[in-house]
């Protein structure tokens, strides 16, 4: 099958969706599909600082085409970049016809794929991601119409979990029966500890019980404070400022810890300022900045507890990575998290934004080593059993096979109402 995969951001941008795309592309190539990836990227200084930027790198077995988000970078002109995506898809299709178009994100890439499908007669699959459900569509009339049309007209919609389906339908009035739930996944070999360390390209098969040196892949005991890790987009919507405030409460109460905040994003400077306001020295909260994906498994291996105080997710890839690395996880009762974590079973959960509760949960997991190891052990076992890429990749390919026999929707207007007041035009990096 010839597949066109359209990504909003791929490496060198570091995000859960870059990781998701990398693993999906590997599975598709391994299954013998002919894959072209068309990926948007930020090429400006601001976008590079917030996300990591520049053209996507080569991917083994995949034809890779990078499209700089020129319109988005200059004036939040998503439509200009959408036109470029559609023309690029059409040119590639003329060169060698595609069987399926697959967009990562409902907007802008999903809307571009819907327009390309309408023009070329090729069916499509759209993966709905966190921003699609949490913000896009409720921001302005332009994007509401675009998202509602994608949700109603795509040949197939993939989404991470039931809680996220409920939120999307709540916000945008969609039919829940339209969605196929395909959870996030993780390369369990890549993040394993001990003997299981490696890239996942050889050795033990994904999902195999590797890394047995420390209790079947759990962190080895160490001297010193329990090490807390926040890794991902440094964004207040991910709860990073709440994490710093919780650490301040814990310090007041005499709880010892070591804390690392890894990543880049729109709130790196506010996070540093918040830590300075609380008087934290670098020895207590380390900001490590951008992390190449090859280095990410080592970040997890240097920690004991993963902290994700997020307000909402589509499906959290970083939580799965932490589980695969054998870390106990403290997170929130939020959309996208509640589909993979259950309080006091495979993680500790608090309400989003409840800083005192977060401080109490972190104190508990720091002071109770048997609890910490139980959460880590049960999370790791579930991760290996449920969230392997072999399973998830097969589910996605089954969707491709089904929609390849269908015709794309054509009975919708390709024109969108103009609503220049959209907040994302002024801050497109938040979309």
VEXDREN-2710 file (C-alpha; in Angstrom, 1 decimal):
% VEXDREN-2710
k/r/px/py/pz
1/UNK/0.0/0.0/0.0
2/UNK/1.3/3.5/-0.8
3/UNK/0.7/5.8/2.2
4/UNK/1.1/9.6/2.5
5/UNK/1.6/10.5/6.2
6/UNK/1.2/14.3/6.9
7/UNK/2.7/15.5/10.2
8/UNK/2.4/18.9/11.9
9/UNK/5.8/18.5/13.5
10/UNK/8.5/15.8/13.3
11/UNK/12.0/15.8/14.6
12/UNK/14.1/17.8/15.3
13/UNK/11.0/19.2/17.1
14/UNK/10.8/17.2/20.3
15/UNK/7.2/16.2/21.2
16/UNK/5.2/13.1/21.9
17/UNK/3.8/13.3/18.4
18/UNK/7.3/13.3/16.9
19/UNK/8.0/10.1/18.8
20/UNK/4.6/8.6/17.8
21/UNK/5.3/9.4/14.1
22/UNK/8.8/7.9/14.3
23/UNK/7.5/4.6/15.7
24/UNK/4.5/4.4/13.3
25/UNK/6.8/5.0/10.3
26/UNK/9.1/2.2/11.4
27/UNK/6.1/-0.2/11.7
28/UNK/4.7/0.8/8.3
29/UNK/8.1/0.3/6.6
30/UNK/8.6/-3.0/8.4
31/UNK/5.3/-4.2/7.1
32/UNK/6.3/-3.5/3.5
33/UNK/4.3/-0.3/2.9
34/UNK/5.6/2.4/0.6
35/UNK/5.5/5.6/2.8
36/UNK/6.0/9.3/2.1
37/UNK/6.0/11.7/5.0
38/UNK/5.2/15.4/4.4
39/UNK/6.1/17.3/7.6
40/UNK/5.6/20.9/8.5
41/UNK/8.4/22.5/10.5
42/UNK/9.3/25.8/12.2
43/UNK/12.3/27.4/10.6
44/UNK/12.3/30.7/12.5
45/UNK/14.4/31.5/15.6
46/UNK/11.3/31.7/17.9
47/UNK/9.9/28.5/16.7
48/UNK/13.2/26.7/17.0
49/UNK/13.6/28.0/20.6
50/UNK/10.1/26.8/21.6
51/UNK/10.0/23.5/19.8
52/UNK/13.3/22.7/18.2
53/UNK/13.1/23.5/14.5
54/UNK/14.5/22.8/11.0
55/UNK/13.7/20.4/8.2
56/UNK/12.8/16.8/9.2
57/UNK/15.8/14.4/9.0
58/UNK/15.9/11.3/6.7
59/UNK/13.9/8.3/7.9
60/UNK/15.0/4.9/6.8
61/UNK/12.7/3.5/4.0
62/UNK/10.6/6.7/3.9
63/UNK/10.5/9.5/1.3
64/UNK/10.6/12.7/3.5
65/UNK/9.4/16.1/2.4
66/UNK/9.7/19.1/4.8
67/UNK/7.5/22.2/4.4
68/UNK/8.4/25.3/6.4
69/UNK/5.4/26.9/8.1
70/UNK/6.0/30.2/6.4
71/UNK/2.5/31.6/6.8
72/UNK/2.2/30.5/10.4
73/UNK/5.6/32.0/11.3
74/UNK/4.9/35.4/9.8
75/UNK/1.3/36.2/10.6
76/UNK/-0.6/33.1/11.8
77/UNK/-1.7/32.5/8.2
78/UNK/-2.5/28.8/8.5
79/UNK/-4.4/28.9/5.2
80/UNK/-1.3/29.7/3.2
81/UNK/0.5/26.7/4.7
82/UNK/-2.6/24.5/4.1
83/UNK/-2.5/25.4/0.4
84/UNK/1.1/24.4/0.3
85/UNK/0.4/21.0/1.9
86/UNK/-2.4/20.3/-0.5
87/UNK/-0.3/21.2/-3.6
88/UNK/2.6/19.1/-2.3
89/UNK/0.3/16.1/-1.7
90/UNK/-1.2/16.5/-5.2
91/UNK/2.3/16.7/-6.8
92/UNK/3.4/13.5/-5.0
93/UNK/0.2/11.8/-6.0
94/UNK/0.8/12.7/-9.7
95/UNK/4.3/11.3/-9.4
96/UNK/3.0/8.0/-7.9
97/UNK/-0.6/7.6/-6.8
98/UNK/-1.3/7.2/-3.1
99/UNK/-3.8/4.6/-1.7
100/UNK/-4.4/6.4/1.7
101/UNK/-3.6/9.8/3.2
102/UNK/-3.1/10.0/6.9
103/UNK/-3.0/13.3/8.8
104/UNK/-1.6/13.7/12.3
105/UNK/-3.8/16.4/13.9
106/UNK/-7.3/17.5/12.8
107/UNK/-6.1/21.0/12.1
108/UNK/-4.3/22.2/10.1
109/UNK/-3.0/19.0/8.6
110/UNK/-6.3/17.1/8.8
111/UNK/-8.1/19.9/7.0
112/UNK/-5.3/19.9/4.3
113/UNK/-5.7/16.1/3.9
114/UNK/-9.5/16.4/3.6
115/UNK/-9.1/19.0/0.8
116/UNK/-6.5/16.8/-0.9
117/UNK/-8.7/13.8/-0.7
118/UNK/-11.6/15.7/-2.2
119/UNK/-9.5/16.8/-5.1
120/UNK/-7.6/13.5/-5.7
121/UNK/-10.3/10.9/-4.9
122/UNK/-8.0/9.2/-2.3
123/UNK/-9.5/8.1/1.1
124/UNK/-8.1/9.5/4.3
125/UNK/-7.4/8.8/8.0
126/UNK/-7.1/11.6/10.6
127/UNK/-5.5/11.2/14.0
128/UNK/-7.1/13.6/16.5
129/UNK/-4.5/14.9/18.9
130/UNK/-4.6/16.8/22.2
131/UNK/-4.8/20.4/20.9
132/UNK/-7.6/19.4/18.5
133/UNK/-9.9/18.5/21.4
134/UNK/-8.8/20.8/24.1
135/UNK/-8.5/24.1/22.2
136/UNK/-8.9/24.1/18.4
137/UNK/-12.4/24.5/17.3
138/UNK/-13.5/26.4/20.3
139/UNK/-11.1/29.2/19.4
140/UNK/-12.9/30.8/16.5
141/UNK/-15.5/30.2/13.8
142/UNK/-12.9/29.4/11.2
143/UNK/-11.4/26.6/13.1
144/UNK/-14.7/25.4/14.5
145/UNK/-16.1/24.8/11.0
146/UNK/-12.8/23.2/9.9
147/UNK/-12.7/20.8/12.8
148/UNK/-16.4/19.9/12.6
149/UNK/-16.0/19.1/8.9
150/UNK/-13.0/16.9/9.5
151/UNK/-14.7/15.1/12.3
152/UNK/-17.8/14.5/10.2
153/UNK/-16.2/13.8/6.8
154/UNK/-12.9/11.9/7.3
155/UNK/-13.0/8.3/6.2
156/UNK/-11.6/7.3/9.6
157/UNK/-10.8/9.1/12.8
158/UNK/-8.2/7.7/15.2
159/UNK/-8.1/8.9/18.9
160/UNK/-6.2/7.9/22.0
161/UNK/-8.9/7.0/24.5
162/UNK/-12.6/7.2/25.7
163/UNK/-12.1/10.3/27.9
164/UNK/-10.7/12.2/24.9
165/UNK/-13.7/11.1/22.7
166/UNK/-16.0/12.5/25.3
167/UNK/-14.3/15.8/25.4
168/UNK/-14.1/16.2/21.6
169/UNK/-17.8/15.3/21.3
170/UNK/-18.7/17.7/24.2
171/UNK/-16.9/20.6/22.6
172/UNK/-17.6/20.1/18.9
173/UNK/-20.8/18.1/18.9
174/UNK/-19.3/15.1/17.1
175/UNK/-20.7/11.6/16.9
176/UNK/-18.7/9.3/19.2
177/UNK/-19.4/6.3/16.9
178/UNK/-17.2/8.0/14.3
179/UNK/-14.0/7.4/16.3
180/UNK/-11.7/4.4/16.4
181/UNK/-9.8/4.2/19.7
182/UNK/-6.1/3.5/19.1
183/UNK/-4.1/4.1/22.3
184/UNK/-0.6/5.5/22.5
185/UNK/2.3/3.1/22.3
186/UNK/5.9/2.9/23.3
187/UNK/9.1/1.1/22.3
188/UNK/9.5/-0.9/25.4
189/UNK/13.0/-2.1/24.6
190/UNK/14.3/1.4/24.0
191/UNK/13.3/2.6/27.5
192/UNK/14.2/-0.6/29.4
193/UNK/16.8/-0.5/32.1
194/UNK/19.9/-2.6/32.7
195/UNK/20.6/-5.3/30.0
196/UNK/17.5/-4.0/28.1
197/UNK/19.1/-0.7/27.2
198/UNK/19.3/-0.1/23.5
199/UNK/17.6/1.5/20.5
200/UNK/15.0/-1.1/19.9
201/UNK/16.5/-1.9/16.6
202/UNK/17.8/-5.3/17.5
203/UNK/18.2/-7.8/20.4
204/UNK/15.1/-8.5/22.4
205/UNK/11.7/-8.1/20.8
206/UNK/9.5/-5.2/21.9
207/UNK/7.4/-6.2/24.9
208/UNK/9.9/-8.9/26.0
209/UNK/10.7/-9.0/29.7
210/UNK/14.1/-7.2/29.4
211/UNK/16.2/-5.2/31.8
212/UNK/15.9/-7.6/34.6
213/UNK/18.9/-6.4/36.7
214/UNK/16.8/-4.3/39.0
215/UNK/13.6/-6.2/39.7
216/UNK/12.5/-6.8/36.1
217/UNK/13.4/-3.4/34.7
218/UNK/12.9/-1.2/37.8
219/UNK/15.4/1.4/38.9
220/UNK/18.2/0.1/41.0
221/UNK/18.3/1.5/44.6
222/UNK/20.5/4.5/45.0
223/UNK/21.8/6.7/47.8
224/UNK/20.5/10.2/48.1
225/UNK/17.1/12.0/47.6
226/UNK/14.4/10.5/45.5
227/UNK/14.8/11.9/42.0
228/UNK/11.7/13.5/40.4
229/UNK/11.6/14.1/36.6
230/UNK/9.3/16.4/34.5
231/UNK/10.1/15.8/30.8
232/UNK/8.2/17.1/27.8
233/UNK/6.9/20.4/26.6
234/UNK/7.6/23.1/29.2
235/UNK/4.1/24.6/29.1
236/UNK/1.8/25.8/32.0
237/UNK/-1.0/23.7/30.4
238/UNK/1.2/20.7/31.1
239/UNK/1.3/21.7/34.8
240/UNK/5.0/22.6/35.0
241/UNK/4.4/25.7/37.1
242/UNK/2.2/23.6/39.5
243/UNK/5.0/21.2/39.8
244/UNK/7.4/23.9/40.9
245/UNK/4.8/25.3/43.4
246/UNK/4.3/21.8/44.8
247/UNK/8.1/21.4/45.3
248/UNK/8.1/24.7/47.3
249/UNK/5.4/23.3/49.6
250/UNK/7.3/20.1/50.1
251/UNK/10.5/21.9/50.9
252/UNK/8.6/24.0/53.5
253/UNK/7.5/20.7/55.1
254/UNK/11.0/19.3/55.1
255/UNK/10.5/16.7/52.3
256/UNK/13.8/15.9/50.6
257/UNK/14.0/15.5/46.8
258/UNK/16.0/16.1/43.7
259/UNK/14.1/17.5/40.7
260/UNK/14.8/17.8/37.0
261/UNK/12.7/19.7/34.4
262/UNK/13.7/18.6/30.9
263/UNK/12.4/20.1/27.6
264/UNK/11.7/23.3/25.8
265/UNK/8.4/25.1/25.2
266/UNK/6.6/28.4/25.6
267/UNK/7.0/28.6/29.4
268/UNK/10.7/27.9/30.0
269/UNK/11.4/31.4/31.2
270/UNK/8.3/31.6/33.4
271/UNK/9.2/28.3/34.9
272/UNK/12.7/29.5/35.7
273/UNK/11.3/32.7/37.1
274/UNK/8.9/30.7/39.3
275/UNK/11.7/28.5/40.7
276/UNK/13.8/31.7/41.4
277/UNK/10.8/33.3/43.2
278/UNK/10.7/30.3/45.5
279/UNK/14.5/30.5/46.1
280/UNK/15.4/27.2/44.6
281/UNK/19.1/26.7/43.8
282/UNK/20.1/24.8/40.7
283/UNK/21.1/21.8/42.9
284/UNK/17.4/21.4/43.8
285/UNK/15.6/22.0/40.5
286/UNK/17.8/21.4/37.4
287/UNK/16.6/22.8/34.0
288/UNK/18.2/20.7/31.4
289/UNK/16.7/22.2/28.2
290/UNK/16.4/20.5/24.8
291/UNK/17.1/16.8/24.8
292/UNK/17.8/14.9/21.6
293/UNK/15.6/11.9/21.5
294/UNK/18.6/9.6/21.6
295/UNK/19.3/10.9/25.0
296/UNK/15.8/10.7/26.4
297/UNK/16.0/7.1/27.7
298/UNK/19.0/8.1/29.9
299/UNK/16.9/10.9/31.4
300/UNK/14.4/8.4/32.6
301/UNK/17.1/6.1/33.9
302/UNK/18.5/8.9/36.1
303/UNK/15.1/9.3/37.8
304/UNK/12.9/7.4/40.3
305/UNK/9.5/9.2/39.8
306/UNK/7.9/10.8/36.7
307/UNK/5.7/13.8/37.4
308/UNK/3.1/14.9/34.8
309/UNK/0.7/17.4/36.4
310/UNK/-1.0/18.0/33.1
311/UNK/-4.4/19.7/32.6
312/UNK/-5.3/17.6/29.5
313/UNK/-3.7/15.2/27.0
314/UNK/-4.7/13.4/23.8
315/UNK/-2.8/10.4/25.1
316/UNK/0.5/10.9/27.0
317/UNK/3.5/9.3/25.3
318/UNK/5.8/10.6/28.0
319/UNK/3.8/8.7/30.7
320/UNK/4.1/5.5/28.6
321/UNK/7.9/6.1/28.3
322/UNK/8.2/6.6/32.0
323/UNK/6.2/3.4/32.7
324/UNK/8.4/1.5/30.2
325/UNK/11.5/2.8/32.0
326/UNK/10.2/1.4/35.3
327/UNK/9.3/4.7/37.0
328/UNK/6.5/5.4/39.4
329/UNK/4.2/8.0/37.9
330/UNK/2.4/10.9/39.6
331/UNK/-0.2/12.7/37.3
332/UNK/-3.7/14.0/37.3
333/UNK/-7.3/12.9/36.8
334/UNK/-7.4/14.6/33.4
335/UNK/-8.5/13.7/29.9
336/UNK/-6.0/11.4/28.2
337/UNK/-4.4/10.4/31.4
338/UNK/-7.3/8.6/33.0
339/UNK/-7.3/6.2/30.0
340/UNK/-3.9/4.7/31.0
341/UNK/-3.5/5.4/34.7
342/UNK/-5.7/4.4/37.7
343/UNK/-5.1/6.0/41.1
344/UNK/-3.1/3.8/43.5
345/UNK/-3.0/1.0/41.0
346/UNK/-0.4/1.9/38.4
347/UNK/0.1/5.6/39.4
348/UNK/-1.0/8.3/41.8
349/UNK/-3.5/10.8/40.5
350/UNK/-4.7/14.2/41.8
351/UNK/-7.0/16.8/40.4
352/UNK/-5.4/19.2/37.8
353/UNK/-4.3/22.4/39.4
354/UNK/-4.5/21.2/43.0
355/UNK/-1.0/22.1/44.1
356/UNK/-1.4/21.0/47.7
357/UNK/-2.7/17.6/46.6
358/UNK/0.2/17.2/44.2
359/UNK/2.6/18.0/47.0
360/UNK/1.0/15.4/49.2
361/UNK/1.1/12.7/46.4
362/UNK/4.8/13.4/45.7
363/UNK/5.6/13.4/49.4
364/UNK/3.8/10.0/49.8
365/UNK/5.7/8.4/46.9
366/UNK/9.0/9.8/48.1
367/UNK/8.6/8.5/51.7
368/UNK/7.0/5.2/50.9
369/UNK/9.5/3.1/49.0
370/UNK/7.3/-0.1/48.8
371/UNK/4.5/2.0/47.2
372/UNK/7.0/3.6/44.8
373/UNK/8.3/0.2/43.7
374/UNK/4.8/-1.3/43.4
375/UNK/3.5/1.5/41.2
376/UNK/6.6/1.2/39.0
377/UNK/6.3/-2.6/38.8
378/UNK/2.6/-2.6/37.9
379/UNK/3.0/0.2/35.5
380/UNK/5.8/-1.5/33.7
381/UNK/3.9/-4.8/33.4
382/UNK/0.9/-3.0/32.0
383/UNK/3.0/-1.0/29.5
384/UNK/4.6/-4.2/28.1
385/UNK/1.3/-6.0/27.9
386/UNK/-1.0/-3.3/26.4
387/UNK/1.1/-0.5/24.8
388/UNK/3.5/-2.2/22.4
389/UNK/4.0/-0.8/18.9
390/UNK/3.5/-4.2/17.3
391/UNK/-0.1/-4.2/18.6
392/UNK/-0.9/-0.5/17.9
393/UNK/0.8/-0.5/14.5
394/UNK/-1.3/-3.5/13.4
395/UNK/-4.5/-1.7/14.5
396/UNK/-3.6/1.3/12.4
397/UNK/-2.8/-0.8/9.3
398/UNK/-6.1/-2.5/9.7
399/UNK/-7.8/0.9/9.5
400/UNK/-5.8/1.7/6.3
401/UNK/-7.0/-1.6/4.7
402/UNK/-10.6/-0.8/5.5
403/UNK/-10.7/2.8/4.2
404/UNK/-8.6/2.0/1.1
405/UNK/-11.8/0.5/-0.3
406/UNK/-13.8/3.7/0.3
407/UNK/-14.3/6.9/-1.6
408/UNK/-13.5/10.2/0.2
409/UNK/-16.2/12.7/1.0
410/UNK/-16.8/15.5/-1.6
411/UNK/-20.1/17.0/-0.4
412/UNK/-18.6/19.8/1.7
413/UNK/-17.4/23.3/1.0
414/UNK/-13.7/23.8/0.8
415/UNK/-14.2/27.4/1.9
416/UNK/-14.0/28.4/5.6
417/UNK/-15.6/31.5/7.2
418/UNK/-13.1/34.2/8.0
419/UNK/-12.6/34.9/11.7
420/UNK/-9.4/37.0/12.2
421/UNK/-10.0/37.2/15.9
422/UNK/-8.7/33.7/16.6
423/UNK/-6.1/33.8/19.4
424/UNK/-3.9/31.2/17.7
425/UNK/-3.2/33.7/14.8
426/UNK/-1.4/35.8/17.3
427/UNK/0.2/32.9/19.1
428/UNK/0.3/30.0/16.5
429/UNK/2.9/28.1/18.5
430/UNK/0.3/27.3/21.1
431/UNK/-1.9/25.5/18.5
END
